[in-house]
């Protein structure tokens, strides 16, 4: 359309939306920004509704998110029955809540998290984008009734059998019966496929990856091994996809099979297919989980590269050792390093360290409150500190109730933290007198790490869990 009429503002706007839905990446981002600029240039040719949409997208892509939200909300106040704009506002609010409180978000009921999207569906039952997050959340929670409700709405809107519907249904069956290896492998085959023919199938795949990875981690070793072997054999076959290898690696790392994971990570074929932003977190994971000391460990998991990586690894080890002197020294070094490189993250890390020191000195509620206040969004950089924060909440009487609530829910990301989460939960529940729950958490923790490599730091926790099981009724 824009080739036929370069001033066709609405077609430029729809190219923006298409680019943003296409899966991201630099090329899509550049296309979206370019087309948003062109749509805005010719916006005066459009009716009021379309002008509002073009303006909001233009503002958003130029980093003016608050103005974009105000523009949409003002329009919605005037025209409350517009499903597209309502979806946009509801979806923005959903993601904003995730970014502002990704940890506590896990405590909100699934129905409450997705309820705003029901307003969009009531306005237009065929508006399938509004079903993406409800299906994602009900799948992750294993909420049978809620999932059946939303998958029924999707099937009514798209009655033909689609890859998306098949992926959602197969993943849900696998998560309900993880011991059914055949169904589990069918689900894995769908979610790790490299080529996706339809956009909603990509959303279904992304919704299923974390829950299925968690299910693999929690399997007994005799069932887990064949599934991991299948993922690796598929990765080496004709249908090779980085998804096969990365899922297998997350399972291996979470269950302490570091030697096998390290060999895989060093293979040139894998190194050449993974982006640096995907590869580096995998090499950090054993240190982030507390399985190894990233400064002294040998091999690919030793964080002895640049100074920033080393500081990060040292702080994790000092927190796990509750070494307040080391934490203070690392905080000072981090502030100095942050000034040298001009990166605010290191100042944030230093402030986090100060909060943990305050907790160690006896002011748990205030100190851990400071940690929470400065951490900000949960992401791969901050995840190990968010986890220690939740773990420490469970240690102290004044904060234990909140810690137990957080540790009782599946960890938001990465899913590998669900393994040390079980140990932290067991300790908190035992200290609170909830002995049956503590026993269950300890038993699952020990079972998951039954085949962990010898010599890992995590074996200290495994031994502690076994000792607890021996004394608990």
C-alpha beads as a LAMMPS data file, in Angstrom:
LAMMPS data file: protein, C-alpha beads

473 atoms
472 bonds

1 atom types
1 bond types

-500.0 500.0 xlo xhi
-500.0 500.0 ylo yhi
-500.0 500.0 zlo zhi

Masses

1 110.0

Atoms # bond

1 1 1 0.000 0.000 0.000
2 1 1 2.733 2.492 0.836
3 1 1 4.476 1.639 -2.436
4 1 1 1.279 2.705 -4.200
5 1 1 0.864 5.822 -2.019
6 1 1 3.800 6.929 0.091
7 1 1 1.534 9.353 2.008
8 1 1 -0.873 6.591 3.140
9 1 1 -0.523 7.245 6.877
10 1 1 -2.735 4.373 8.047
11 1 1 -0.716 1.841 6.029
12 1 1 2.504 3.201 7.556
13 1 1 0.913 2.786 11.003
14 1 1 -0.084 -0.815 10.274
15 1 1 3.485 -1.528 9.179
16 1 1 4.569 -0.290 12.611
17 1 1 2.187 -2.716 14.312
18 1 1 3.272 -5.571 12.055
19 1 1 6.939 -4.921 12.801
20 1 1 6.305 -4.834 16.555
21 1 1 4.394 -8.139 16.441
22 1 1 6.995 -9.890 14.296
23 1 1 9.200 -11.010 17.176
24 1 1 11.505 -8.050 17.725
25 1 1 15.124 -7.674 16.744
26 1 1 17.072 -4.733 15.387
27 1 1 15.611 -4.939 11.877
28 1 1 12.015 -4.939 13.135
29 1 1 12.767 -2.101 15.543
30 1 1 14.284 0.044 12.825
31 1 1 11.323 -0.639 10.546
32 1 1 8.846 0.292 13.286
33 1 1 10.593 3.576 14.063
34 1 1 10.894 4.534 10.404
35 1 1 7.248 3.781 9.645
36 1 1 6.067 5.552 12.809
37 1 1 7.899 8.671 11.659
38 1 1 6.228 8.496 8.246
39 1 1 2.784 7.836 9.706
40 1 1 3.191 10.831 12.008
41 1 1 4.317 13.008 9.109
42 1 1 1.019 12.428 7.309
43 1 1 -1.204 12.067 10.401
44 1 1 -3.363 15.085 9.514
45 1 1 -4.909 13.046 6.686
46 1 1 -6.551 10.661 9.186
47 1 1 -9.786 10.741 11.220
48 1 1 -9.553 11.420 14.967
49 1 1 -9.380 7.768 16.071
50 1 1 -6.543 6.834 13.739
51 1 1 -4.698 10.072 14.532
52 1 1 -4.752 9.067 18.190
53 1 1 -3.295 5.618 17.467
54 1 1 -0.558 7.033 15.238
55 1 1 0.354 9.705 17.774
56 1 1 0.501 7.198 20.654
57 1 1 2.747 4.843 18.703
58 1 1 4.991 7.701 17.631
59 1 1 5.351 8.884 21.230
60 1 1 6.062 5.378 22.492
61 1 1 8.751 4.659 19.899
62 1 1 10.423 7.943 20.797
63 1 1 10.662 6.998 24.477
64 1 1 7.697 9.104 25.634
65 1 1 5.716 6.261 27.201
66 1 1 3.832 8.349 29.767
67 1 1 2.588 10.748 27.079
68 1 1 1.567 7.779 24.901
69 1 1 -0.449 6.282 27.771
70 1 1 -2.100 9.618 28.535
71 1 1 -3.054 9.996 24.873
72 1 1 -4.657 6.565 24.762
73 1 1 -6.414 6.968 28.100
74 1 1 -7.910 10.312 27.042
75 1 1 -9.216 8.678 23.890
76 1 1 -10.589 5.711 25.838
77 1 1 -12.358 8.014 28.279
78 1 1 -14.219 9.416 25.286
79 1 1 -14.718 6.130 23.403
80 1 1 -14.745 3.328 26.032
81 1 1 -16.014 0.664 23.606
82 1 1 -12.963 0.573 21.328
83 1 1 -11.414 -2.912 21.871
84 1 1 -8.096 -2.136 20.189
85 1 1 -7.346 0.916 22.307
86 1 1 -8.662 -0.754 25.466
87 1 1 -6.344 -3.692 24.800
88 1 1 -3.423 -1.367 24.325
89 1 1 -4.077 0.358 27.667
90 1 1 -4.713 -2.908 29.525
91 1 1 -1.639 -4.589 28.014
92 1 1 0.593 -1.622 28.884
93 1 1 -0.664 -1.700 32.477
94 1 1 -0.046 -5.455 32.678
95 1 1 3.561 -5.110 31.536
96 1 1 4.132 -2.103 33.752
97 1 1 3.022 -4.107 36.788
98 1 1 5.372 -6.916 35.803
99 1 1 8.309 -4.543 35.473
100 1 1 7.603 -2.680 38.696
101 1 1 6.915 -5.723 40.865
102 1 1 7.923 -8.862 39.009
103 1 1 8.584 -10.779 42.219
104 1 1 5.399 -9.925 44.110
105 1 1 3.394 -10.402 40.921
106 1 1 3.711 -14.147 41.529
107 1 1 1.572 -13.798 44.651
108 1 1 -1.431 -12.328 42.854
109 1 1 -3.995 -14.877 41.761
110 1 1 -3.962 -15.813 38.096
111 1 1 -7.562 -14.707 37.663
112 1 1 -6.790 -11.284 39.152
113 1 1 -3.751 -10.818 36.900
114 1 1 -5.694 -11.445 33.693
115 1 1 -9.106 -10.054 34.629
116 1 1 -8.570 -6.703 32.819
117 1 1 -8.244 -8.557 29.513
118 1 1 -11.767 -9.917 29.969
119 1 1 -13.063 -6.407 29.336
120 1 1 -11.519 -6.468 25.865
121 1 1 -12.929 -9.918 25.071
122 1 1 -16.410 -8.807 26.117
123 1 1 -16.184 -5.955 23.625
124 1 1 -14.854 -8.162 20.820
125 1 1 -14.659 -11.970 21.326
126 1 1 -12.571 -12.270 18.125
127 1 1 -9.785 -9.977 19.404
128 1 1 -7.314 -12.818 20.003
129 1 1 -4.337 -10.695 21.188
130 1 1 -6.295 -10.171 24.413
131 1 1 -6.125 -13.940 25.038
132 1 1 -2.322 -14.164 24.961
133 1 1 -1.595 -13.267 28.590
134 1 1 -4.632 -15.079 30.057
135 1 1 -3.535 -18.278 28.286
136 1 1 0.067 -17.710 29.323
137 1 1 -0.770 -17.178 32.989
138 1 1 -3.335 -19.989 33.290
139 1 1 -0.886 -22.376 31.587
140 1 1 1.940 -21.425 33.952
141 1 1 -0.344 -21.771 36.994
142 1 1 -1.817 -25.079 35.850
143 1 1 -5.282 -23.634 36.456
144 1 1 -7.464 -26.169 34.641
145 1 1 -10.750 -24.258 34.782
146 1 1 -9.225 -20.937 33.752
147 1 1 -7.205 -22.491 30.928
148 1 1 -10.278 -24.331 29.610
149 1 1 -12.188 -21.039 29.599
150 1 1 -9.595 -19.115 27.602
151 1 1 -8.653 -21.900 25.184
152 1 1 -12.392 -22.245 24.475
153 1 1 -12.540 -18.545 23.608
154 1 1 -9.553 -18.930 21.296
155 1 1 -11.095 -21.924 19.549
156 1 1 -14.340 -20.004 19.071
157 1 1 -12.463 -17.076 17.547
158 1 1 -10.282 -19.326 15.342
159 1 1 -12.295 -22.538 14.854
160 1 1 -9.767 -24.185 12.525
161 1 1 -7.102 -26.372 14.155
162 1 1 -4.053 -24.129 14.424
163 1 1 -0.490 -24.646 15.572
164 1 1 -1.136 -22.213 18.428
165 1 1 -4.125 -24.159 19.756
166 1 1 -2.264 -27.461 19.387
167 1 1 0.744 -26.034 21.234
168 1 1 -1.334 -24.671 24.113
169 1 1 -3.314 -27.908 24.521
170 1 1 -0.317 -30.242 24.245
171 1 1 1.709 -28.184 26.704
172 1 1 -1.180 -28.141 29.176
173 1 1 -1.585 -31.926 29.000
174 1 1 2.145 -32.366 29.529
175 1 1 2.182 -30.051 32.539
176 1 1 -0.769 -31.841 34.124
177 1 1 0.874 -35.265 33.630
178 1 1 4.660 -34.701 33.434
179 1 1 5.283 -38.405 34.068
180 1 1 3.706 -39.120 30.657
181 1 1 6.977 -38.961 28.735
182 1 1 5.386 -39.285 25.309
183 1 1 3.107 -36.262 25.823
184 1 1 5.973 -34.314 27.349
185 1 1 8.174 -34.963 24.319
186 1 1 5.318 -33.981 22.004
187 1 1 5.028 -30.677 23.841
188 1 1 8.777 -30.132 23.715
189 1 1 8.769 -30.814 19.970
190 1 1 6.222 -28.037 19.499
191 1 1 7.780 -25.381 21.732
192 1 1 11.410 -25.677 20.632
193 1 1 10.688 -25.650 16.909
194 1 1 12.690 -23.025 15.048
195 1 1 10.177 -21.920 12.404
196 1 1 6.762 -20.659 13.427
197 1 1 4.218 -20.242 10.666
198 1 1 1.765 -18.029 12.559
199 1 1 2.237 -15.277 15.094
200 1 1 0.017 -16.652 17.849
201 1 1 1.949 -19.927 17.686
202 1 1 5.059 -17.964 18.657
203 1 1 3.142 -16.589 21.641
204 1 1 2.008 -20.113 22.561
205 1 1 5.570 -21.332 22.337
206 1 1 6.852 -18.541 24.582
207 1 1 4.091 -19.225 27.111
208 1 1 5.056 -22.895 27.346
209 1 1 8.863 -22.714 27.445
210 1 1 9.313 -21.830 31.136
211 1 1 6.598 -24.139 32.553
212 1 1 7.901 -27.089 30.516
213 1 1 11.502 -26.361 31.508
214 1 1 10.403 -26.304 35.145
215 1 1 8.569 -29.601 34.671
216 1 1 11.747 -31.176 33.249
217 1 1 13.813 -29.936 36.182
218 1 1 11.349 -31.417 38.674
219 1 1 11.215 -34.852 37.013
220 1 1 12.885 -37.809 38.734
221 1 1 16.391 -38.355 37.288
222 1 1 15.388 -41.572 35.513
223 1 1 12.703 -39.655 33.576
224 1 1 14.703 -36.454 33.175
225 1 1 17.713 -38.054 31.489
226 1 1 15.818 -39.394 28.421
227 1 1 14.105 -36.039 27.906
228 1 1 17.413 -34.155 27.998
229 1 1 19.002 -36.741 25.706
230 1 1 16.110 -36.287 23.282
231 1 1 16.555 -32.497 23.285
232 1 1 20.252 -32.858 22.541
233 1 1 19.712 -35.445 19.821
234 1 1 17.125 -33.173 18.188
235 1 1 19.552 -30.251 18.357
236 1 1 22.113 -32.300 16.446
237 1 1 19.572 -33.456 13.854
238 1 1 18.141 -31.892 10.737
239 1 1 15.567 -29.854 12.678
240 1 1 18.310 -28.237 14.751
241 1 1 17.212 -25.224 16.783
242 1 1 19.018 -23.287 19.523
243 1 1 15.872 -23.858 21.584
244 1 1 16.664 -27.565 21.920
245 1 1 20.114 -26.885 23.343
246 1 1 19.208 -23.949 25.586
247 1 1 16.359 -25.839 27.249
248 1 1 18.631 -28.840 27.816
249 1 1 21.333 -26.544 29.212
250 1 1 18.947 -24.895 31.672
251 1 1 17.897 -28.301 32.962
252 1 1 21.497 -29.525 33.247
253 1 1 22.611 -26.363 35.051
254 1 1 19.661 -26.305 37.447
255 1 1 20.202 -29.951 38.415
256 1 1 23.947 -29.533 38.964
257 1 1 25.153 -31.392 35.868
258 1 1 27.774 -28.730 35.202
259 1 1 30.391 -30.920 33.551
260 1 1 27.983 -32.045 30.837
261 1 1 26.643 -28.506 30.435
262 1 1 30.170 -27.077 30.165
263 1 1 31.123 -29.477 27.391
264 1 1 28.001 -28.492 25.488
265 1 1 28.594 -24.760 25.991
266 1 1 32.115 -25.018 24.592
267 1 1 31.005 -26.689 21.368
268 1 1 31.605 -24.315 18.439
269 1 1 28.281 -25.298 16.855
270 1 1 26.389 -24.025 19.888
271 1 1 28.581 -20.986 20.429
272 1 1 27.988 -19.866 16.858
273 1 1 24.182 -20.185 17.068
274 1 1 23.561 -18.402 20.380
275 1 1 23.593 -14.643 20.761
276 1 1 25.947 -13.254 23.402
277 1 1 22.987 -12.052 25.485
278 1 1 21.701 -15.660 25.578
279 1 1 25.083 -17.334 26.001
280 1 1 26.554 -15.234 28.823
281 1 1 23.695 -15.836 31.333
282 1 1 24.152 -19.590 30.892
283 1 1 27.827 -19.327 31.850
284 1 1 26.873 -17.199 34.877
285 1 1 24.079 -19.451 36.077
286 1 1 26.029 -21.848 38.359
287 1 1 27.528 -18.874 40.195
288 1 1 24.193 -17.044 40.285
289 1 1 22.500 -20.109 41.784
290 1 1 25.240 -20.518 44.397
291 1 1 26.388 -23.881 43.053
292 1 1 29.987 -22.736 42.515
293 1 1 32.212 -19.838 43.513
294 1 1 32.510 -17.966 40.241
295 1 1 35.899 -16.531 41.181
296 1 1 37.691 -19.763 42.002
297 1 1 35.805 -22.356 39.961
298 1 1 37.716 -23.746 37.021
299 1 1 36.494 -23.852 33.451
300 1 1 33.781 -22.052 31.552
301 1 1 31.776 -21.162 34.674
302 1 1 34.627 -19.167 36.287
303 1 1 33.715 -15.465 36.232
304 1 1 37.311 -14.262 36.109
305 1 1 37.019 -12.047 33.047
306 1 1 36.355 -8.339 33.335
307 1 1 36.258 -6.543 36.638
308 1 1 32.496 -6.084 36.599
309 1 1 31.806 -9.796 36.203
310 1 1 34.222 -10.548 39.016
311 1 1 32.607 -8.004 41.364
312 1 1 29.185 -9.452 40.652
313 1 1 30.375 -12.989 41.361
314 1 1 32.179 -11.909 44.544
315 1 1 29.090 -10.216 45.904
316 1 1 26.956 -13.316 45.324
317 1 1 29.529 -15.469 47.156
318 1 1 29.807 -12.957 50.022
319 1 1 26.017 -12.851 50.421
320 1 1 25.821 -16.636 50.494
321 1 1 28.588 -16.684 53.099
322 1 1 26.958 -13.841 55.095
323 1 1 30.377 -12.154 55.195
324 1 1 29.548 -8.559 56.085
325 1 1 33.176 -7.418 55.807
326 1 1 33.489 -8.772 52.276
327 1 1 30.104 -7.321 51.328
328 1 1 31.239 -3.861 52.481
329 1 1 34.506 -4.068 50.520
330 1 1 32.719 -5.207 47.370
331 1 1 30.203 -2.365 47.720
332 1 1 33.046 0.187 47.822
333 1 1 34.749 -1.441 44.816
334 1 1 31.468 -1.493 42.898
335 1 1 30.891 2.235 43.437
336 1 1 34.398 3.006 42.245
337 1 1 33.992 0.755 39.204
338 1 1 30.626 2.330 38.366
339 1 1 32.212 5.798 38.350
340 1 1 35.043 4.581 36.140
341 1 1 32.839 3.011 33.471
342 1 1 29.863 5.361 33.847
343 1 1 27.370 2.514 34.399
344 1 1 24.670 3.044 37.053
345 1 1 24.171 -0.700 37.639
346 1 1 27.275 -0.905 39.813
347 1 1 26.048 1.881 42.067
348 1 1 22.776 -0.012 42.369
349 1 1 24.683 -3.157 43.268
350 1 1 26.584 -1.241 45.966
351 1 1 23.327 0.073 47.450
352 1 1 21.951 -3.481 47.417
353 1 1 25.028 -4.650 49.304
354 1 1 24.514 -1.923 51.937
355 1 1 20.945 -3.116 52.482
356 1 1 22.068 -6.681 53.063
357 1 1 24.725 -5.467 55.540
358 1 1 22.018 -3.612 57.474
359 1 1 20.029 -6.851 57.678
360 1 1 23.071 -8.719 58.973
361 1 1 23.574 -6.030 61.600
362 1 1 20.111 -6.692 63.029
363 1 1 17.716 -4.420 61.138
364 1 1 16.281 -7.045 58.799
365 1 1 13.060 -5.288 57.826
366 1 1 14.697 -1.955 57.067
367 1 1 17.756 -3.439 55.381
368 1 1 15.832 -5.784 53.130
369 1 1 13.371 -2.985 52.419
370 1 1 16.324 -0.953 51.124
371 1 1 17.368 -3.859 48.926
372 1 1 13.881 -4.086 47.464
373 1 1 13.710 -0.352 46.913
374 1 1 16.891 -0.100 44.859
375 1 1 16.791 -3.329 42.854
376 1 1 14.087 -2.211 40.455
377 1 1 13.095 -4.520 37.632
378 1 1 13.761 -8.255 37.876
379 1 1 16.032 -9.251 34.982
380 1 1 19.068 -11.406 34.319
381 1 1 21.364 -8.830 35.943
382 1 1 19.354 -8.435 39.128
383 1 1 17.886 -11.958 39.426
384 1 1 20.564 -13.376 41.798
385 1 1 20.068 -10.445 44.182
386 1 1 16.270 -10.640 44.046
387 1 1 16.588 -14.312 44.947
388 1 1 18.905 -13.635 47.904
389 1 1 16.486 -10.928 49.035
390 1 1 13.571 -13.401 49.103
391 1 1 15.772 -16.042 50.737
392 1 1 16.834 -13.617 53.463
393 1 1 13.237 -12.520 54.037
394 1 1 12.541 -16.111 55.014
395 1 1 15.392 -16.136 57.541
396 1 1 14.254 -13.381 59.885
397 1 1 11.142 -13.512 62.110
398 1 1 10.096 -9.960 61.211
399 1 1 10.037 -10.687 57.472
400 1 1 9.472 -14.452 57.397
401 1 1 5.772 -14.414 56.500
402 1 1 6.431 -12.441 53.330
403 1 1 9.474 -14.577 52.553
404 1 1 7.439 -17.785 52.815
405 1 1 4.741 -16.342 50.562
406 1 1 7.328 -15.453 47.908
407 1 1 9.275 -18.698 48.203
408 1 1 6.095 -20.793 48.020
409 1 1 5.380 -19.594 44.459
410 1 1 7.302 -20.749 41.371
411 1 1 10.194 -18.393 40.757
412 1 1 9.373 -15.878 38.047
413 1 1 12.627 -16.063 36.072
414 1 1 14.917 -17.773 35.413
415 1 1 13.201 -21.025 36.314
416 1 1 16.479 -22.594 37.499
417 1 1 16.064 -20.627 40.741
418 1 1 13.200 -22.949 41.607
419 1 1 15.812 -25.448 42.824
420 1 1 17.576 -23.335 45.507
421 1 1 14.143 -21.806 46.218
422 1 1 13.038 -25.185 47.593
423 1 1 15.882 -25.249 50.106
424 1 1 15.222 -21.662 51.195
425 1 1 11.520 -22.496 51.545
426 1 1 12.290 -25.585 53.602
427 1 1 14.419 -23.563 56.022
428 1 1 11.825 -20.816 56.370
429 1 1 8.955 -23.250 56.926
430 1 1 10.954 -25.266 59.441
431 1 1 11.782 -22.095 61.384
432 1 1 8.076 -21.202 61.315
433 1 1 7.025 -24.616 62.626
434 1 1 5.405 -25.735 59.340
435 1 1 7.182 -29.082 59.424
436 1 1 5.144 -30.974 56.821
437 1 1 5.725 -28.251 54.243
438 1 1 9.397 -28.081 55.166
439 1 1 9.785 -31.833 54.681
440 1 1 8.146 -31.666 51.246
441 1 1 10.424 -28.817 50.126
442 1 1 13.566 -30.535 51.401
443 1 1 12.618 -33.848 49.759
444 1 1 12.060 -32.233 46.365
445 1 1 15.318 -30.272 46.651
446 1 1 17.359 -33.383 47.438
447 1 1 15.692 -35.396 44.665
448 1 1 16.369 -32.771 41.991
449 1 1 20.068 -32.639 42.853
450 1 1 20.494 -36.409 43.233
451 1 1 22.845 -36.563 40.240
452 1 1 24.653 -33.249 40.738
453 1 1 28.383 -33.272 40.026
454 1 1 30.605 -33.903 43.076
455 1 1 32.462 -31.006 44.633
456 1 1 29.818 -28.320 44.112
457 1 1 29.027 -25.826 46.869
458 1 1 25.360 -26.775 46.628
459 1 1 26.147 -30.137 48.226
460 1 1 26.440 -28.282 51.542
461 1 1 22.747 -27.410 51.206
462 1 1 21.911 -30.945 50.086
463 1 1 23.620 -32.320 53.207
464 1 1 21.802 -29.765 55.355
465 1 1 18.467 -30.767 53.779
466 1 1 19.182 -34.444 54.426
467 1 1 20.043 -33.671 58.041
468 1 1 16.765 -31.762 58.385
469 1 1 14.827 -34.698 56.944
470 1 1 16.452 -36.985 59.488
471 1 1 15.281 -34.852 62.418
472 1 1 11.851 -33.804 61.143
473 1 1 8.882 -35.970 62.170

Bonds

1 1 1 2
2 1 2 3
3 1 3 4
4 1 4 5
5 1 5 6
6 1 6 7
7 1 7 8
8 1 8 9
9 1 9 10
10 1 10 11
11 1 11 12
12 1 12 13
13 1 13 14
14 1 14 15
15 1 15 16
16 1 16 17
17 1 17 18
18 1 18 19
19 1 19 20
20 1 20 21
21 1 21 22
22 1 22 23
23 1 23 24
24 1 24 25
25 1 25 26
26 1 26 27
27 1 27 28
28 1 28 29
29 1 29 30
30 1 30 31
31 1 31 32
32 1 32 33
33 1 33 34
34 1 34 35
35 1 35 36
36 1 36 37
37 1 37 38
38 1 38 39
39 1 39 40
40 1 40 41
41 1 41 42
42 1 42 43
43 1 43 44
44 1 44 45
45 1 45 46
46 1 46 47
47 1 47 48
48 1 48 49
49 1 49 50
50 1 50 51
51 1 51 52
52 1 52 53
53 1 53 54
54 1 54 55
55 1 55 56
56 1 56 57
57 1 57 58
58 1 58 59
59 1 59 60
60 1 60 61
61 1 61 62
62 1 62 63
63 1 63 64
64 1 64 65
65 1 65 66
66 1 66 67
67 1 67 68
68 1 68 69
69 1 69 70
70 1 70 71
71 1 71 72
72 1 72 73
73 1 73 74
74 1 74 75
75 1 75 76
76 1 76 77
77 1 77 78
78 1 78 79
79 1 79 80
80 1 80 81
81 1 81 82
82 1 82 83
83 1 83 84
84 1 84 85
85 1 85 86
86 1 86 87
87 1 87 88
88 1 88 89
89 1 89 90
90 1 90 91
91 1 91 92
92 1 92 93
93 1 93 94
94 1 94 95
95 1 95 96
96 1 96 97
97 1 97 98
98 1 98 99
99 1 99 100
100 1 100 101
101 1 101 102
102 1 102 103
103 1 103 104
104 1 104 105
105 1 105 106
106 1 106 107
107 1 107 108
108 1 108 109
109 1 109 110
110 1 110 111
111 1 111 112
112 1 112 113
113 1 113 114
114 1 114 115
115 1 115 116
116 1 116 117
117 1 117 118
118 1 118 119
119 1 119 120
120 1 120 121
121 1 121 122
122 1 122 123
123 1 123 124
124 1 124 125
125 1 125 126
126 1 126 127
127 1 127 128
128 1 128 129
129 1 129 130
130 1 130 131
131 1 131 132
132 1 132 133
133 1 133 134
134 1 134 135
135 1 135 136
136 1 136 137
137 1 137 138
138 1 138 139
139 1 139 140
140 1 140 141
141 1 141 142
142 1 142 143
143 1 143 144
144 1 144 145
145 1 145 146
146 1 146 147
147 1 147 148
148 1 148 149
149 1 149 150
150 1 150 151
151 1 151 152
152 1 152 153
153 1 153 154
154 1 154 155
155 1 155 156
156 1 156 157
157 1 157 158
158 1 158 159
159 1 159 160
160 1 160 161
161 1 161 162
162 1 162 163
163 1 163 164
164 1 164 165
165 1 165 166
166 1 166 167
167 1 167 168
168 1 168 169
169 1 169 170
170 1 170 171
171 1 171 172
172 1 172 173
173 1 173 174
174 1 174 175
175 1 175 176
176 1 176 177
177 1 177 178
178 1 178 179
179 1 179 180
180 1 180 181
181 1 181 182
182 1 182 183
183 1 183 184
184 1 184 185
185 1 185 186
186 1 186 187
187 1 187 188
188 1 188 189
189 1 189 190
190 1 190 191
191 1 191 192
192 1 192 193
193 1 193 194
194 1 194 195
195 1 195 196
196 1 196 197
197 1 197 198
198 1 198 199
199 1 199 200
200 1 200 201
201 1 201 202
202 1 202 203
203 1 203 204
204 1 204 205
205 1 205 206
206 1 206 207
207 1 207 208
208 1 208 209
209 1 209 210
210 1 210 211
211 1 211 212
212 1 212 213
213 1 213 214
214 1 214 215
215 1 215 216
216 1 216 217
217 1 217 218
218 1 218 219
219 1 219 220
220 1 220 221
221 1 221 222
222 1 222 223
223 1 223 224
224 1 224 225
225 1 225 226
226 1 226 227
227 1 227 228
228 1 228 229
229 1 229 230
230 1 230 231
231 1 231 232
232 1 232 233
233 1 233 234
234 1 234 235
235 1 235 236
236 1 236 237
237 1 237 238
238 1 238 239
239 1 239 240
240 1 240 241
241 1 241 242
242 1 242 243
243 1 243 244
244 1 244 245
245 1 245 246
246 1 246 247
247 1 247 248
248 1 248 249
249 1 249 250
250 1 250 251
251 1 251 252
252 1 252 253
253 1 253 254
254 1 254 255
255 1 255 256
256 1 256 257
257 1 257 258
258 1 258 259
259 1 259 260
260 1 260 261
261 1 261 262
262 1 262 263
263 1 263 264
264 1 264 265
265 1 265 266
266 1 266 267
267 1 267 268
268 1 268 269
269 1 269 270
270 1 270 271
271 1 271 272
272 1 272 273
273 1 273 274
274 1 274 275
275 1 275 276
276 1 276 277
277 1 277 278
278 1 278 279
279 1 279 280
280 1 280 281
281 1 281 282
282 1 282 283
283 1 283 284
284 1 284 285
285 1 285 286
286 1 286 287
287 1 287 288
288 1 288 289
289 1 289 290
290 1 290 291
291 1 291 292
292 1 292 293
293 1 293 294
294 1 294 295
295 1 295 296
296 1 296 297
297 1 297 298
298 1 298 299
299 1 299 300
300 1 300 301
301 1 301 302
302 1 302 303
303 1 303 304
304 1 304 305
305 1 305 306
306 1 306 307
307 1 307 308
308 1 308 309
309 1 309 310
310 1 310 311
311 1 311 312
312 1 312 313
313 1 313 314
314 1 314 315
315 1 315 316
316 1 316 317
317 1 317 318
318 1 318 319
319 1 319 320
320 1 320 321
321 1 321 322
322 1 322 323
323 1 323 324
324 1 324 325
325 1 325 326
326 1 326 327
327 1 327 328
328 1 328 329
329 1 329 330
330 1 330 331
331 1 331 332
332 1 332 333
333 1 333 334
334 1 334 335
335 1 335 336
336 1 336 337
337 1 337 338
338 1 338 339
339 1 339 340
340 1 340 341
341 1 341 342
342 1 342 343
343 1 343 344
344 1 344 345
345 1 345 346
346 1 346 347
347 1 347 348
348 1 348 349
349 1 349 350
350 1 350 351
351 1 351 352
352 1 352 353
353 1 353 354
354 1 354 355
355 1 355 356
356 1 356 357
357 1 357 358
358 1 358 359
359 1 359 360
360 1 360 361
361 1 361 362
362 1 362 363
363 1 363 364
364 1 364 365
365 1 365 366
366 1 366 367
367 1 367 368
368 1 368 369
369 1 369 370
370 1 370 371
371 1 371 372
372 1 372 373
373 1 373 374
374 1 374 375
375 1 375 376
376 1 376 377
377 1 377 378
378 1 378 379
379 1 379 380
380 1 380 381
381 1 381 382
382 1 382 383
383 1 383 384
384 1 384 385
385 1 385 386
386 1 386 387
387 1 387 388
388 1 388 389
389 1 389 390
390 1 390 391
391 1 391 392
392 1 392 393
393 1 393 394
394 1 394 395
395 1 395 396
396 1 396 397
397 1 397 398
398 1 398 399
399 1 399 400
400 1 400 401
401 1 401 402
402 1 402 403
403 1 403 404
404 1 404 405
405 1 405 406
406 1 406 407
407 1 407 408
408 1 408 409
409 1 409 410
410 1 410 411
411 1 411 412
412 1 412 413
413 1 413 414
414 1 414 415
415 1 415 416
416 1 416 417
417 1 417 418
418 1 418 419
419 1 419 420
420 1 420 421
421 1 421 422
422 1 422 423
423 1 423 424
424 1 424 425
425 1 425 426
426 1 426 427
427 1 427 428
428 1 428 429
429 1 429 430
430 1 430 431
431 1 431 432
432 1 432 433
433 1 433 434
434 1 434 435
435 1 435 436
436 1 436 437
437 1 437 438
438 1 438 439
439 1 439 440
440 1 440 441
441 1 441 442
442 1 442 443
443 1 443 444
444 1 444 445
445 1 445 446
446 1 446 447
447 1 447 448
448 1 448 449
449 1 449 450
450 1 450 451
451 1 451 452
452 1 452 453
453 1 453 454
454 1 454 455
455 1 455 456
456 1 456 457
457 1 457 458
458 1 458 459
459 1 459 460
460 1 460 461
461 1 461 462
462 1 462 463
463 1 463 464
464 1 464 465
465 1 465 466
466 1 466 467
467 1 467 468
468 1 468 469
469 1 469 470
470 1 470 471
471 1 471 472
472 1 472 473
